[in-house]
Amino acid sequence: MKILVINAGSSSIKYQLIDMETETLLAKGQADRIGIEGGNFKQKAEGKPEYKIEIQMANHAEAVKLVLDTLTSKEYGVIKSLSEISAVGHRVLHGGEKFSGSVIIDEKVIEAIEECCELGPLHNPHNLTGIRACEKMMPGVPQVAVFDTGFHQTMPDYAYLYALPYEYYEKYHIRRYGFHGTSHRYVSMRAAEMLGKDPKELKIVTCHLGNGSSIAAVKGGKCFDTTMGLTPLEGIIMGTRCGSIDPAIVPLLMKKENLTPDQIDYIMNKKSGILGVSQTTSDNRDIEEGAKAGNKRYQLVESMLVHQLTKYIGGYAAAMGGVDAIVFAGGIGENNPQYRTRVAENLAFLGVKIDEEINQKAKRTSVEYDISAPGATVKMLVIPTNEELMIAKDTMELVGKR
């Protein structure tokens, strides 16, 4: 069974075609600047030359057609016809309280996703555009929605509720939803497999660290708590997001700087985090190089991230009544040994101890590593996340049950 995985954004579509018989990635690509001047498209496929082209795409339907034409082309393609694609799996950001797992898409599901647009205004409408485009270009091919929020729906009420008047939860569904759920689910499952144990036996803290970052407490294979909240803004410091701050800062800055709600929202989401503190970059690779060269502001960014990682991991270990493994994933989590070293040193009291030689190897390799030292009672693992494969697995499972 070949599954096409689609991640549709406001002006882009990222995709992968996966052969699920062997879990082999056949092709991956991206259409950028859809509906904007300067559109471009690229695809990489096993045994084929890389395809790059500058092309205008008026809408997502045109971009999906380009994806399908490229996948079936003689020179760059990996399949002979679209009939080889058994199903399409879509990443959908927000499922609210409506979805605790992945679902086959029908009109009722589309209506429910539309209702969640208020909770995910920057993502859900574009996810729907991708679904509609595939529906138009591939009529009759089953589609599956895999929600970023789904994995976190197992949180207990005392973990997901905010201490606001309860009526706001009842009226507006204001609560912690969490995100990166597909990634947290994948790496926690892989951690259990690496440790040779049943997920139900384990308490794991998973750290998805990239331009957007979140941490999750996974107890018995289910999400117990997570750092992101109603939106992806809450939690630890990120590329351009501030993470958790004193809420009183918001009205204070609005008054001092004469800001509108949209303006303060933009500052917290797009001008803060690593970019806000460094004032020069949101890319952690720049921070890493600059910190080594002695840049004090960049060193401050690193220390802030290490402090917050330590605080959340330690807090989740306490809340779960222990921890068996700590997982690092995502661009920063997988590729920055020094963060893992510093966090391990801070958490030595829990029984965390790493092999520094192995830790240094686990950098930009896309390979799973157990970097724990002999005698460590809490394992530290580096697991490259694979959200696309998780989406494809859910899609295959659901379509196979039809």
Secondary structure, DSSP 8 states (H G I E B T S, - for coil): -EEEEEEE-SSEEEEEEEETTTTEEEEEEEEESTTSSS-EEEEEETTS--EEEE---SSHHHHHHHHHHHHT-TTT-S-SSGGGEEEEEEEES--TTT-SS-EE--HHHHHHHHHGGGTSTTTHHHHHHHHHHHHHHSTT--EEEEETTGGGGGS-HHHH--SS-HHHHHHH--S---S-HHHHHHHHHHHHHHHTS-GGG-EEEEEE-SSS-EEEEEETTEEEEES--SSTTSSS--SS---S--TTHHHHHHHHHT--HHHHHHHHHHS-HHHHHHSS---HHHHHHHHHTT-HHHHHHHHHHHHHHHHHHHHHHHHHT--SEEEEEHHHHHH-HHHHHHHHHHTGGGTB-B-HHHHHH-SSS---EE-B-TT-SBEEEE----HHHHHHHHHHHHHHT-
